[in-house]
């Protein structure tokens, strides 16, 4: 059984553990140096300061995934747009947790009158593309060779969904 709830500072070590798998083993994030729990707490505080949600999913009595939103751009006219991010413990991929987490996140964002959400995906990443598209997100941009990791250039695509009408 899984539970989705708001993230707490005490979750930071789990967040770092999940995230660092992607830092050290994949192109999914362009970060190249693992982060510690203190850094994750700082990031959580930044999201909270923006009054945006950061959710976690628990299974087997521990955090196994998280999703959050950050402001899309700093200018005031962008205040109804966010970028969404999701990471799952690799052992829990393919169990529907990503869909559940994003649905819960989108529900919170709608309640906060957020109009549109963007998800940036380092490419290729067929699993992430499939997740975003299952949730009705549409590819709206493709940026070529904007990141360099593991001795190769990496493209980024952006997917968008409108949360309110």
C-alpha positions, -999 to +999 in steps of 0.1 A: +000+000+000+012+035-008+004+069+006+009+103-009+015+132+015+032+166+017+069+164+019+086+172+053+121+183+061+126+148+078+122+133+043+154+149+030+177+119+033+152+098+013+149+125-014+187+128-017+190+090-020+164+088-047+178+118-066+214+108-064+207+076-083+197+098-113+227+121-107+253+094-108+237+069-133+216+088-158+212+119-180+178+125-164+192+154-144+220+176-156+234+178-120+267+159-119+275+159-082+254+140-057+236+161-031+231+156+006+201+158+029+209+194+038+208+205+002+175+187-003+161+205+028+172+238+012+154+229-020+123+219-002+124+253+017+126+271-017+096+253-030+077+260+003+087+297+000+070+298-034+038+284-018+040+254-042+035+217-034+061+191-029+046+156-024+061+123-016+048+087-019+055+062+007+057+024+004+072-001+027+075+025+055+097+048+035+097+075+008+100+060-026+092+089-048+085+126-050+070+153-072+070+190-069+064+223-087+086+253-090+079+287-106+083+286-144+099+321-146+104+349-120+084+376-138+050+383-123+030+375-155+043+339-152+028+334-117+002+309-130+028+287-147+050+261-131+076+235-139+069+200-125+095+174-115+092+138-105+116+112-093+110+076-082+131+050-065+142+028-094+128-003-075+093+013-077+092+023-114+065+008-134+040+004-106+018+034-114+033+056-086+044+083-110+009+086-124-006+088-089+020+113-077+015+136-107-023+134-105-020+144-068+004+172-077-018+185-105-048+184-081-029+207-057-019+230-085-055+233-097-066+242-062-039+269-062-052+283-095-021+273-115-031+275-151-003+256-169+025+231-160+056+222-180+078+192-176+113+192-189+127+158-200+163+150-209+162+130-241+161+102-249+139+091-220+109+070-233+096+061-199+093+098-188+078+108-221+052+080-217+044+092-182+039+128-192+018+119-222-004+095-202-013+125-181-023+145-212+009+166-215+019+176-251+054+181-264+058+218-271+096+223-275+127+204-283+161+220-274+191+204-290+223+197-272+217+220-242+233+197-216+266+179-216+269+149-193+288+116-195+309+129-224+279+135-247+255+162-256+219+158-244+187+173-258+158+185-236+121+184-245+093+203-228+058+189-223+029+211-212-006+207-199-032+232-191-046+227-156-074+252-157-096+266-184 
